[in-house]
C-alpha cells in the first residue's frame, strides 16, 4: 500500500479568496488548448478559423463550464437539485461532468460555426485533439482533492483516501489521468498528421476521440467507486459506463456518416 500524499487542495490564500489546485488545472488546460490550436491554425493555414479564433475560444470555455455543471445536475444528482434548485449554480460545492462538458462544447461550437460560417467538423477536429490535456490535468486535480477515488483493493499501489474510509482503494483518478490524458492525447496528436496528409473526412478526429475516450473511461470505471447517490445502474453499469457507451456509438456513427458524405463541412 502507498501513502496518500495529502496535498492541501488550496494552493494560495489571497485574503478571503482561495486559489485551488483544481481550478488551476482548468486554467492550464485552457492555456494548453489555446496554444496547440493556434499552432495547428498556423501550420495548416486555417485562415477562416484564425479569423474567429478568439471568439470561438470564449464560446467554448463558457459552454464547457455550463455543460459540465448541467451535466452533473442532470446525469448524477437530479433528485437533489430538483429539491434544491438554488444550488445548481453553486459550482464551488463541487460537481462537474465531463460528458456534460463535451456536450456543451459541441452544442456551443455548432451554434457558433453556423452563425459565422466556420466549417464545424474541421473546427471540431482541430480542437478535440487538445481536450485530453485538460482531462488529464482535471483528474490530477480530483486526486489532490481526494475525490472520485477507486474501489477497495489490495494492489500494492492502493491508497487510503481521507474521504474513502479506512480501506485502501485504487487511485483511479491517476488511471484516468494516464489513459484519458496522456495516452489519448498522444494517439490523437499522432493521428492528426495522417488526417491532414491523407485527406481523411472532416469529423474523423472527433469520432476517434469519442471512441477512444469511451473505451478508456469504460475500462477505468471497473476500478472507480460508483457515485454513492447512484450506485450501479441495472445492477451492473455505472453512469460513466452508460454515457461512455453512448459516446462509442456516436463515434462509430460519425465515422460512417462522414465517410459517406465525403467529409464535406
N, C-alpha and C positions, 0 to 999 in steps of 0.2 A: 504493500500500500504506500502511496506517495502522500506527503502532507499537502493539504490545500494551501496555496500561497494567499493568505488573507491580505489582499491589497485594498486600501481604502478606495471605495468607489468614487469618492470626491477627490479630484486632482488638485483643485485650488479653491480656497475660500476667499471671496472678494467681498468682504462685509457681509451683507445678507444674501449675496449671490453665491452660487456654487457652480464650479466648472467640473462636470463629471466625466469620467473616462468614456462612458457610453456615448455621451453627446459628442465628445471629441472624435470618436470613431466615425460618427456620421459625417462630421466636417471633413475628416481626412478622406473618407470615401468620395465625397462630393468633389474635393480638390483633385484626387486621382482621376476621376471620371472626366473632369473638365480638361485636364492636361492631355489625357490619352485620346479623347475625342478630337481635340484641337490638332493633335499630331496626325490623326487619320485624315482630317479635313485638308491639311496641307499636303500630305503625301499623295492622296488620291484626287486632289484638285476638285473638291466638292464645293464649288463656288456658291451654289444656292443655299446649302446648309451653313456655309460660313456667314452668309448674309443674315440668317436668322438665329445664329448660334447662341448668342447671349439670352435672347428672349425665350428660346426653347429650353435652355437650362433652367431658367426661373420657373417656367411652367412645370417642368418635370420635378423639380425639388418640391414645389407646393403640392403637386399631385401625389408624389411619393409619401409625404408626411400624412396627408389626408387619407390616402388609400390604406396606409399601414394602420392608422388608428381605427378607421371604419371597418377594415377587415377584421381586426381583433374583436371589435364590438359585435360584429355580425356572426363571425365564424366561431369564436372561442368563448364568449360570455354574454350572449344576447339577453338571457333572463335577468342578469344583474342590471344591465344598462336600461332595460325596459322599466325597471323599478327605480332606477337612479339616473335618469337622463342628464342630470346636471353634471355627472362625472364623465360624460362621453368625450369632452374636450380636455379632460384633466390628464394630459399625456405624461405629466411629471409623476403620476402614480404608477406608471408602467403600463405595458400592454400595447405591443405593436406587432403586426402580422406581415411577414414578407410577401405572402400570397396576395394580401390586400395592397401592399405597396406596389407590386408588379402590375396588378390590375389598374391601380390608379395611374401609374406612369403610362401604360398603354392607352388608356382612355384619354388622358390629358394630352399625350403626344399625338394621338389620332386626330383629336379636335383641332389642335394647333396646326397640324400638317394640312388638314382640309381647308382651314381658313387662309393659310399662307401659300398653299400650292406646293409645299415640300413633298417629295416622294416618301410616303410613310414607311414602306417596307425597308427601303435602303437606309433611312434615318434610324429606324429601329435596330437594324443590324450594326450600325456604327456605334450606337450607344450600349447595346445589350452586352457586348463583349467586355465592357468595363464594369458591369454590375457585380461580378464576383468579388472584386476588390472590396467594395462596400459590405458585401455579405460576410466575407472573411473577417473584416475588422469588427463588424457588428457582433459576430459570435465571440470574438475575444472580449468585447465589452460585456456580453452576457456572462462569460466566465468570471470576469473581475467582479461582476455584481453577485455572483454565486447563484444565478437563476438558470432555469431551463437545463438543469442537471440531468444526468442519466439514471438508468435503473440500477438497483442494487447489484453489486458484482464483487467477485473475489479475484479479478485480474490484478496483476502486480502494480499496475498504474492507477488503480481505483483510488478515489479520494472521498473524504468525509466533508460534505458541503455544510456550511453553518445552518442553512435552512432545510437541509435534506435529512435531518435525523442523525442517528449515531452510526448508521451502517454506511460502509464505503460504497461509492457509486461510480459508474462510468463518467469520465469528463467529456460527455457527448458534445458539449459546446466546441471543444477542440477538434473532435472528429469532423464536425460541420465546418469549422474554420478551414480545415485542411481540404476536405472534398469539395465543398460548395465555394470555397475561396480560392486557394492556391491551385488545386487540380483543375477546377472548372475554368479559371482564368487562363491557365497555360494551354489548355485544349483549344479554347476559342481563339486565343491570340495567334496560335499557330495556324488554325484553320482559316483565319481571315485572309492569309496570303493566297490560299487556293481559291477562296471566294472571289477575290479581285482578279487573279491571274487567269482563272478558268471560266470566268463569267457565270458563276452559279446564280440561280434565280434569287432576286432580292427577297428577303424574308427567311433565307436558309439559316443564317446565323441565329436569328431569333428562335427558329424552330429547334435548332440543335441545343440552344440554351435551355429551352423548355424540357427537352428530352433528357439531357444530362442532369440538370438540376432535379427533375422529378425522380430519376433513378437514384441519385446520390441521397436526396432527402428521404426517400422511402427506405433506403438501407440504414441510414443513421437513426431513423425513428424506431428501429428494432432495439436500439440501445438507450434511447431517450425516454425519460419518465413522461407518461402521458399527462396532459393538463388535468389537474385534480378535479376541476369542475365538469370535465367531460369524460375522463376515463377512456375506455375502449368503445368505439362505435361498432355496433353489431357483434360485440364480444371479441373482435379480433383486430380491427383497424384503429389507428389514431387519426385525429383530424388532419394532421400533417400528411399522412399517407393518402388519405382520401383526396385532399386537394392536389397533392403531387401526382396522383394517378390521372386527374383531370388535365394537369399540365402535360403529361406524357401523351395523352390522347390528342390534345390540342396541337402539340408539336408535330406529331405524325400527320395530322390533318393539314397543317400549314405546308409541310413539305410536299404533300400530294397536290394540293390546290395550286401552290405557287409553281410547281413543275409543269402542271398542265396549262397554266396561264402564260408560261414563258417568262415569269418573273417581272412582268410589267408593273410599274408603280401604280 
